[in-house]
Structure formats: C-alpha cells, structure tokens
Amino acid sequence: MTENTPASVRKLFSPRWLEAAGIVLTLIALVWWAIVYAQVMSNTGFPIERTLPCLLQTSDRCSLAMSLCKTWHFLGIRRYSPELLWTGAIISSFALLWGSFMQNPRQRKEGT
C-alpha cells in the first residue's frame, strides 16, 4: 500500500488477522496432537520421542499407534491430522512475509 492510502484501508488489509489465524490453527493442531497421542502413549507405552514425528506427518507407525487407541477420552478424538499444523504454519509464514512487504520504506529504516 502507498503512503496515500487511508489508514482505515491499511488497517482493513493488515496481515495481523492472518497471523492470528495461523497461530490459532497451529495451537489447535498441537492440542489435538496432545489429546490423541497422550492416549496413544498411555495405551501403547510409546515414549514421547517416538510420537513427536507424528506431529508433522502420518507414517505407518503413527497410523498403527492411533488405531491402537481404543480408550475413550473426554472429546472422543481418536485420529490426528498433521495437515492442520502445516496449514497454520503456512498461513503464519505468509502473514509475516506479507507484513514485511506492506511496511513503508520509512518503517523499514526505523526497524533496522
């Protein structure tokens, strides 16, 4: 946006809401993973080190571990999908890049 653009329009197109959405999605994915894999770890005896890769991708080991999760818990969630974590990370990264390009040259000089 240019310096002549009204402040209200710049605020409307601010990447802050996108940053917040990305962070919220990432946090939801982390909580989702923790709920599912807490059950997996308690049912299978897997240490946390063996379940951490499941946060980023679903391998055969992760799928097997989730299929062994038969115990009910308060939300009834039995499967985790890492796509939500990746979506949140991508949205957050995009918002940060967008925000850095939206700064006017005077703000960039002051920031460095």
C-alpha positions in Angstrom: 0.0 0.0 0.0 1.2 3.5 -0.6 1.6 6.3 1.8 -1.5 8.0 0.3 -3.7 5.0 1.2 -6.0 6.0 4.1 -5.2 4.4 7.5 -8.6 2.7 7.7 -7.9 0.8 4.4 -4.4 -0.2 5.6 -5.9 -1.5 8.8 -8.5 -3.5 7.0 -5.8 -5.1 4.8 -3.5 -5.6 7.7 -1.9 -9.1 7.9 -2.4 -9.2 11.7 -5.7 -11.1 11.4 -4.0 -13.7 9.2 -1.1 -14.0 11.7 -3.6 -14.6 14.5 -5.5 -17.2 12.4 -2.2 -19.1 11.6 -1.2 -19.1 15.3 -4.7 -20.3 16.4 -4.6 -23.1 13.8 -1.2 -24.2 14.9 -2.2 -24.2 18.6 -5.3 -26.2 17.8 -3.2 -28.7 16.0 -0.8 -29.0 19.0 -3.7 -29.6 21.4 -5.3 -32.1 19.0 -2.0 -34.0 18.8 -1.5 -33.9 22.5 -5.0 -35.3 23.2 -4.6 -38.1 20.7 -1.1 -39.1 21.5 -1.5 -38.9 25.2 -3.9 -41.7 24.8 -1.6 -43.5 22.4 1.3 -43.2 24.8 -0.7 -44.4 27.7 -2.2 -47.4 25.8 0.9 -48.5 23.9 3.8 -47.4 26.1 5.4 -45.4 23.3 7.7 -42.7 24.6 7.1 -39.2 23.5 10.2 -39.3 21.3 8.6 -41.9 19.1 5.4 -39.9 18.8 6.8 -36.5 18.0 7.4 -37.2 14.3 3.6 -37.9 14.1 3.1 -34.2 14.8 4.5 -33.4 11.3 3.5 -36.4 9.2 1.4 -39.5 9.4 3.6 -42.6 8.9 2.6 -46.2 9.1 3.8 -46.2 12.7 1.6 -43.3 13.6 -1.4 -44.8 11.9 -0.8 -48.1 13.8 -0.4 -46.3 17.1 -3.6 -44.3 16.6 -5.5 -47.5 15.6 -4.5 -49.0 19.0 -6.0 -46.0 20.8 -9.2 -47.6 22.0 -9.7 -45.9 25.3 -12.4 -43.2 25.4 -11.4 -39.7 26.5 -13.4 -36.5 27.1 -13.5 -35.3 23.4 -13.7 -38.8 21.8 -11.0 -37.9 19.2 -9.0 -40.9 18.0 -7.1 -39.6 15.0 -4.8 -36.7 14.4 -4.1 -35.0 11.1 -0.9 -33.0 10.6 -2.4 -31.0 7.8 -3.8 -28.6 10.3 -0.4 -27.9 11.7 1.1 -27.3 8.3 -1.8 -25.1 7.3 -1.3 -22.9 10.4 2.5 -22.7 9.8 2.0 -21.8 6.1 -0.6 -19.1 6.9 1.6 -17.6 9.7 4.6 -17.6 7.3 2.6 -15.9 4.6 1.3 -13.3 7.0 4.8 -12.5 8.2 6.1 -12.1 4.7 3.0 -10.0 3.7 3.5 -7.8 6.7 7.2 -7.2 5.9 6.3 -6.2 2.3 3.5 -3.9 3.5 5.8 -1.7 5.6 6.6 1.6 4.0 10.3 2.5 3.5 10.4 4.8 6.5 9.2 1.9 8.8 11.8 -0.4 7.3 14.6 2.1 8.1 13.4 2.6 11.6 13.1 -1.2 12.2 16.7 -1.9 11.2 
